Amino acid sequence: MAASSSHPAPSSASVPAPTAGGQGAVPVNNAPAPAPAPARGPAVFTGKAFDTCTAPSSAAMQAWHGQSPYGAAAVYIGGQNRGCSQPNLTSSWVHTVHAAGWQLIPLYVGAQPPCQTSGNPERITAANAASLGSSDGADAVAHAAALGMGPGSAVYLDMEAYDASDGACSGAVLTYVQAWDAALHAHGYWAGFYGFSKSSALAMSQAASSGATGLPDALWYALYDGAADTSSGFPFPAGQWSGPWRGHQYAVDQQESYGGVSLTVDHDAWNGPVAVIS
């Protein structure tokens, strides 16, 4: 559905292939071989987005649309480590807010690194990384499809901060991510990745620099510099995930009010794939 001029509709035309992502040679460790990229090109949104832990009500989304500077919203669609309840997040909600003009960015909180200090119930180990990545990837697809986010959508894997200099830990995470990405591709979905510029996203950049394959198609990186941009200040080599394959979370926990509705949100600059609503 066409959005307002300040909130451009996503496009799948003439999207260049990702420059650090998942086709080709043999992956590291025990991860599955990279699956071919989806036949359907991604829908791309360019502009400002927001994310918040619990998806707002459809009335709140309606109040914000056209009044706020945002044209897309990230929503946590699943994963055993998802921290917030989602009473509003249903297929009906997805179709209602999309019809109102919003683009959606699905986020899946999968297993977390073995060296991470947290109480997350699902953790990666060297032994389970490949199998768990595959099963979590299939679960992410199932959750997206149940919400009406069909093939051609990008789903973003949320990987929280950890010590990227820990070789064994990073190796297990990389195997998990490669398997998760392959599962997304096998079902016709694009694989995105959310991480921190000094840890989890840094590890993906380092893997790309080392020639690893099966990496995420799109990179959503957290760098709290206040710059609403995905190119200027990009913290990794300029050629990585270039073009419409990036998101930048540049500020967090901002309380804002539009249309009489107040929400606490994180700020994102976006030039990358979003959900295809079917």
N, C-alpha and C positions, 0 to 999 in steps of 0.2 A: 504494500500500500504506500502510495506517495506520501511523504511527510512534508512539513512546511519548509520554506526555503532555508530557515536557520537549522533545520533538522533534516539533512538530506537522506533520502531513501537509500537503502543498500543497493549495490550493483554487483553483478557477477560478470560483467563484460570486461574482456581484455585484462584480466588479473594476472600479473606475472607470477611464475612459479616461485615458491619460497626459496630463499638462498641458503637457509640452514634448516633443513627438514628432511623428511623421511623416506626418500627413495634410494635404491641403489645397493651398495656393496654389503659385505657381511658385517653384522653388528658385533659389538663386544659381548663377552660373557655368554650367558645362556639365553639371551633374549631371542624371540622369534625373528626370522628374516623380515626386513621391512616390507609391509604390504604396499601395493601401488596406491598412489594418491587417488582420492575420490574422482569419479568421472565428472561429477557436477562441480562446477567452479563455486567458490564460496561467495556468499553475500557479504559485501564490505560496507561498513559504516565509517565515515570520517567526521569527527566532531568531538564534542564533550560528552562523557558518560559519567554515571555515578554507580557506586556499589554500596550496599548496606546489608547488614547481616540477615534480617528478616525482610522478605519481599513486602513492600507497602501494600495497602489495600488498593483495589482498583479505583476507588474514589480519590485516594491520595495521588495516584498516578495521573488520573484525569486532571486533578487540580494543578499538578506540576507541569503537565504538558503545555507547551506554548508560553508558559510564564517563566519557567526556569531556563537556564542556558543549555540544558541537557537534552540529548535526543536518543540516548540509549541507557539501559540499566542492566547491571549484572545481577544474576540471581543464582543462589546456591541450590542446584537441582538434586544433589544426592551425595553419597559417600558416607562410610561409617564414621568418619571424623567430622562430619558437618556439625557445627556447634549450635546452630539456632533452629528453633522450630519454624515451620513454614505453613502456617494456617491458611495463608492466602494463595499459595503457589499451587494452582491446579491448571488443567488444560483450559478450563473456561477463563481463568484469569489471564493466561498467556494470550489467548485469542482476543480477549477484550482489550487488553492494553496495547497489543500490536495493532488492532483495528483503530485504536485512538491515535496511532502514529509512533509509538515507541518501538525501537529495536532492542533486542534482548541478547545478553551475553551469558550463556550458561556456564556455571562454574561447579566443578566436582571436587570434593575434598576426599581424596583417596588416602592410601596408606602413607605414613610419614617415615622419615629417615631413621635408621637404627641408632644414630648418634645424637639425635635430637632430644633435648630435655623437655619432656611434656608428658601428659597423661593420656595421650591419644590411644584409643583402644585398638586400632589397626596399625601395625608397624611392619616395615620392610625388613627382611633379613636377607643375607646372601643366599640362603637356601630357597626362600619363597619368592624372590623378587620377580622372576619371569612369570611364574604361574599366577601370582597375585596381580601383577600388572595386567595380564590377559583377562582375568576374571573381573577385575575392577573396570577395565575398559569396556567390556561387554555390559557391565552393570550401568556404566555412565550412558551408554547408548540406549539402554532400556528406559532409563529415567527420562532422557531427552525425548525419546519417541512417545512416551506416555503423556508428556506435556504438549505434544504437537510440534516438537522441534525435529524436523525430518532430515533425511540425507542431504548433504550439502552444508549442514550446520557445522560450526566450529564449537567444540566443547573444550573448556580450559581446565586443566588439572592444577589444583591448588597444592603447591609444595611449600611448606613453611620453612623458616630459616634453620640452617644447620651449618656445621663447620665444613665448608667446601674443600678445605685443605686435608681433610681426613680421607685418604685414598680409598680405604675399604668401604667407608660409608658412601662416598660419592659413587663408587663403582656399583654398589647395590641399588642406589637411587637411579642411576643411569639405566641399568638393566630393567628396572620396574617401568621407567618412563618409556623406553623403547617398546616394551611389551604392550603398555597402555596405548601408545600411539598406533601400533600395528593393529590392535583390536578396533580402534576407532576407524582407521582406514578400511579395514575389512568389511565394515558395515556402511561405508559410504560417507563417513563423517570426517571433518578436518580436526586435527589434534592441536589444541592450544596448550600453553603452559603459563601459569602464574607463579612468579617467584621474586626473590629479593635481589637487588643489584649486587650485593656484597656476599651472597651465599647461594641460594638455590638457582636463581637466574644466572649468576656468575658461573656455576657449575655447568649449565647448559651451553653457555658461550665457550667455556674452555673445552667442552666435548666437541663443539663444532670446529674450533680451531685445531683440534687434534685429528680431525677427519672422521669422527664417529658418524654413523648413519642412523636412520630411524629416529631422528630428533623431531621435536615439535615443529609443526608448520608455522605457528604464530607464537610470538613471545609477548607476554604481558608482564612488565617488570615494575617493581615497586622501588621508586627513588624519590624521596620526599624533598624535592628541590623547588617546589612551587611553580615549575615551568610546565604549562599546558601544551606540551609539544612531544612528538614522538621521534623527532630527528635531531634537532639541536640538543646537545647534551646527552645523546645516546651513550650509555656507559660502556658499550662493547664495540668491537670492530665495526666500522660503518657498513660494511657489506653484509653483515649478518641480519637476517630477517628484514631486509630492506624492502621498500615498497609498502603495500597495504597488508603488512603482517605483524604490526606492533600495537601494543597498548602501553600506556605509561600511567601508573598510579602515582600522582604527584603530591597529594595531600590527604590526610585522614582525619576522621572524627570532626567534621565540620557541620555545625548546626545551621540549617537554613530554612527559610520559610517562603513558600510561593503559593499563591492562590489560597491563602489562609491555612495552609497545612505545613507544619514544621517536621523536619526529619533530620537525623544525624547521618551524614553520608561521607564516603570517601570520594575524592575527585580523580577522574581519569581523562587523559587525552587519548583519543582513539583513531587509529587508521588501520583497521584490520577486520577480520571476519567476525560475523555475528550469527545468530540462529536464523535458519530458514523455517518459517512457520507454515505448517501444512494443515 
